[in-house]
């Protein structure tokens, strides 16, 4: 959500919002560690605007020793959504459980920096 707000401010040529520090130590890097379960929701595009299907996202996750899962449970570490502000069933359940929701763009940038 933080990334979505920052991106919106940049797109709208507005000052970056003064947001409180996140309670997720290390952001996405502190959450997505080997063995973490990650669930994907929504359609996704890569950083060049090309469509990414779910199997490609799963393969990318597995290449970093993450465990892709099809549904959100208490054991799910994070949800990666096409839109981090998504209120899809998976994203809503994740928020209800206190599971962080990251955008696909943030996930792909994390992969590139891994």
Secondary structure, DSSP 8 states (H G I E B T S, - for coil): -HHHHHHHHHHTT---------SSTTHHHHH--TT-EEEEES-EE-TTS-EE-HHHHHHHHHHTT-EEESS--TT--EEEESSTT---HHHHHHHHHT-EEEEHHHHHHHHHH-
